[in-house]
Amino acid sequence: MYGAEIEITDEDFEFATPPLSRNFVRRTFEKYELEYIAHFGGEMFYVSRQDSEPMIPVYADSHYQAEIELILDFMARERIRRLRYENGTLFRSAVPELSHA
């Protein structure tokens, strides 16, 4: 579930509001030198830099940079568990099925 093997396309942002787009996410990953973002549910995220070190907000009880916060909101809304950036390409996890029970 937490693998990120599906290449992101523009269609993944069909219902996203600007500035969210594939290009926006790619530029954000490059700007902050991110390798991946994992969403564990609720408000629990892990943001990893390319050196495998966690990126954490500067101050306790603070948030990530605005661009990263937009991506976190997008991931939660779209049920994406992991985004990964590798060699200029973005990948996402499969979206889990909704249960109708």
PLY file of the C-alpha trace (Angstrom):
ply
format ascii 1.0
element vertex 101
property float x
property float y
property float z
element edge 100
property int vertex1
property int vertex2
end_header
0.00 0.00 0.00
2.86 2.39 0.71
4.81 1.71 -2.46
4.95 4.51 -4.99
5.31 2.85 -8.37
2.65 4.63 -10.46
3.98 7.57 -12.47
2.01 10.73 -11.80
0.19 12.25 -14.77
-1.66 15.51 -15.28
-4.93 13.56 -14.91
-4.06 12.95 -11.23
-4.66 16.68 -10.74
-7.93 16.85 -12.67
-9.90 18.04 -9.63
-7.07 19.88 -7.84
-7.25 23.63 -7.41
-4.37 25.81 -8.60
-1.51 26.05 -7.95
-1.52 22.24 -7.49
-0.27 20.47 -10.59
2.29 17.85 -11.48
4.78 20.62 -12.24
4.08 22.37 -8.90
4.72 19.15 -6.95
7.89 18.39 -8.95
9.25 21.91 -8.36
8.47 21.65 -4.63
10.29 18.32 -4.35
13.29 19.84 -6.14
13.25 23.09 -4.13
13.28 21.33 -0.76
15.34 18.34 -1.99
12.67 15.82 -1.04
12.76 12.12 -1.80
9.28 11.12 -0.64
6.29 12.00 1.48
4.36 9.26 3.27
0.85 9.74 4.67
-0.08 7.39 7.50
-3.62 8.69 7.94
-5.19 11.63 9.71
-2.57 14.33 10.27
0.40 11.92 10.33
2.93 12.51 7.54
6.61 11.75 7.10
8.61 14.02 4.79
12.00 12.61 3.75
14.84 14.56 2.20
17.03 13.08 -0.52
19.70 12.30 2.06
17.15 10.05 3.86
16.94 12.53 6.72
13.49 13.59 7.90
12.37 17.12 7.17
10.68 18.57 10.20
9.09 21.96 10.81
11.50 24.48 12.32
9.54 25.14 15.50
7.40 22.93 17.70
3.70 23.24 16.86
4.54 24.83 13.50
3.80 23.66 9.97
5.83 22.78 6.93
6.40 25.37 4.21
3.20 26.43 2.43
3.99 24.46 -0.75
4.51 21.25 1.23
1.31 21.85 3.23
-0.64 22.08 -0.06
0.81 18.73 -1.12
-0.07 17.15 2.25
-3.67 18.36 1.92
-3.82 17.02 -1.64
-2.50 13.62 -0.54
-5.06 13.35 2.26
-7.96 14.43 0.04
-7.00 12.07 -2.81
-6.09 9.16 -0.46
-2.52 9.01 -1.78
-0.34 7.23 0.77
3.04 8.02 -0.74
4.61 10.40 -3.26
8.16 9.72 -4.43
10.53 11.75 -6.61
13.26 9.97 -8.56
15.40 11.23 -11.44
12.97 14.02 -12.35
9.88 11.81 -12.24
7.10 11.73 -9.63
5.47 8.49 -8.54
2.45 7.84 -6.32
0.98 4.91 -4.46
-2.16 3.18 -5.63
-5.33 4.72 -4.25
-7.06 2.30 -1.86
-10.59 1.20 -2.75
-13.46 2.70 -0.77
-15.45 0.12 1.15
-19.20 0.30 0.77
-19.92 -1.56 4.00
0 1
1 2
2 3
3 4
4 5
5 6
6 7
7 8
8 9
9 10
10 11
11 12
12 13
13 14
14 15
15 16
16 17
17 18
18 19
19 20
20 21
21 22
22 23
23 24
24 25
25 26
26 27
27 28
28 29
29 30
30 31
31 32
32 33
33 34
34 35
35 36
36 37
37 38
38 39
39 40
40 41
41 42
42 43
43 44
44 45
45 46
46 47
47 48
48 49
49 50
50 51
51 52
52 53
53 54
54 55
55 56
56 57
57 58
58 59
59 60
60 61
61 62
62 63
63 64
64 65
65 66
66 67
67 68
68 69
69 70
70 71
71 72
72 73
73 74
74 75
75 76
76 77
77 78
78 79
79 80
80 81
81 82
82 83
83 84
84 85
85 86
86 87
87 88
88 89
89 90
90 91
91 92
92 93
93 94
94 95
95 96
96 97
97 98
98 99
99 100
